[in-house]
Amino acid sequence: SQEEEEKEEKEALEEKEKGKVREEEEEEEEEEEEEEEEEEEEEEEEEEVVCEEEEEEEEEEEEKEEEEEEEEEEKKKKKKKKKKKKGGFSTVSSINIHPSNHDSCTAANTRKRRQVTL
């Protein structure tokens, strides 16, 4: 009976030790999982920061492009205003002279009229 009691005590001690080892392993696993979760959260936060920075850069680029376009439009408007200020008279090259006013055209027109009447 003493041997049985000793065996039972040993088994109980072994079970306690196994239980402690299991608890320690579980605690370690939980700690590792928590660390992994924290790392993932940090990575996500870093990614968000990077995304925000990229978005800000894109917005700044778009604003610069818009400003450049506005400046170009203003320059064009200023050029147009300058052209208008030069003088309201059109130059000779821009006056459209209808070809029927030329002698060669009037001769051709009279020939056509003669053919139609015949």
TORNU-619299 format. One record per residue (C-alpha): x, y, z; residue in three letters. Coordinates in steps of 0.5 Angstrom, whole numbers. Layout:
((X, Y, Z), "ALA")
...
END
This chain:
((0, 0, 0), "SER")
((6, 5, 1), "GLN")
((9, 3, -6), "GLU")
((2, 5, -9), "GLU")
((1, 11, -5), "GLU")
((8, 13, -7), "GLU")
((7, 12, -14), "LYS")
((0, 16, -14), "GLU")
((4, 21, -11), "GLU")
((9, 21, -16), "LYS")
((4, 21, -21), "GLU")
((0, 27, -18), "ALA")
((7, 31, -18), "LEU")
((8, 29, -25), "GLU")
((1, 31, -27), "GLU")
((2, 38, -23), "LYS")
((9, 39, -27), "GLU")
((5, 37, -34), "LYS")
((0, 42, -32), "GLY")
((5, 47, -30), "LYS")
((9, 46, -37), "VAL")
((2, 46, -41), "ARG")
((0, 53, -37), "GLU")
((7, 55, -39), "GLU")
((7, 53, -46), "GLU")
((0, 56, -47), "GLU")
((2, 63, -44), "GLU")
((8, 63, -49), "GLU")
((3, 62, -54), "GLU")
((-2, 67, -52), "GLU")
((4, 72, -51), "GLU")
((7, 70, -58), "GLU")
((0, 71, -61), "GLU")
((-1, 78, -58), "GLU")
((6, 80, -60), "GLU")
((4, 78, -67), "GLU")
((-2, 82, -67), "GLU")
((1, 88, -64), "GLU")
((6, 87, -70), "GLU")
((1, 86, -75), "GLU")
((-3, 93, -72), "GLU")
((4, 97, -73), "GLU")
((5, 94, -80), "GLU")
((-2, 96, -81), "GLU")
((-1, 103, -78), "GLU")
((5, 104, -82), "GLU")
((2, 102, -88), "GLU")
((-4, 107, -87), "GLU")
((1, 113, -86), "VAL")
((5, 111, -92), "VAL")
((-2, 111, -96), "CYS")
((-4, 118, -93), "GLU")
((3, 120, -95), "GLU")
((2, 118, -102), "GLU")
((-5, 121, -102), "GLU")
((-2, 127, -100), "GLU")
((3, 127, -105), "GLU")
((-2, 126, -110), "GLU")
((-6, 131, -108), "GLU")
((0, 136, -108), "GLU")
((2, 134, -115), "GLU")
((-5, 135, -117), "GLU")
((-6, 142, -114), "GLU")
((1, 144, -118), "LYS")
((-2, 141, -124), "GLU")
((-8, 145, -123), "GLU")
((-4, 151, -121), "GLU")
((0, 151, -128), "GLU")
((-6, 150, -132), "GLU")
((-9, 156, -129), "GLU")
((-2, 160, -130), "GLU")
((-2, 158, -137), "GLU")
((-10, 160, -138), "GLU")
((-8, 166, -135), "GLU")
((-2, 167, -140), "LYS")
((-6, 166, -146), "LYS")
((-12, 171, -143), "LYS")
((-6, 176, -143), "LYS")
((-4, 174, -150), "LYS")
((-11, 175, -152), "LYS")
((-12, 182, -149), "LYS")
((-5, 184, -152), "LYS")
((-7, 182, -159), "LYS")
((-14, 186, -158), "LYS")
((-10, 192, -155), "LYS")
((-5, 192, -161), "LYS")
((-11, 195, -166), "GLY")
((-18, 193, -168), "GLY")
((-16, 194, -176), "PHE")
((-16, 187, -179), "SER")
((-10, 187, -184), "THR")
((-10, 186, -191), "VAL")
((-8, 179, -191), "SER")
((-15, 177, -187), "SER")
((-20, 180, -192), "ILE")
((-23, 175, -196), "ASN")
((-24, 177, -203), "ILE")
((-29, 173, -207), "HIS")
((-26, 170, -213), "PRO")
((-32, 173, -217), "SER")
((-29, 180, -217), "ASN")
((-23, 178, -221), "HIS")
((-23, 179, -228), "ASP")
((-22, 171, -230), "SER")
((-28, 169, -226), "CYS")
((-32, 174, -229), "THR")
((-30, 171, -236), "ALA")
((-32, 164, -234), "ALA")
((-38, 166, -231), "ASN")
((-40, 170, -238), "THR")
((-38, 163, -241), "ARG")
((-43, 159, -237), "LYS")
((-49, 164, -238), "ARG")
((-48, 163, -245), "ARG")
((-48, 156, -245), "GLN")
((-54, 155, -241), "VAL")
((-58, 160, -245), "THR")
((-56, 156, -251), "LEU")
END
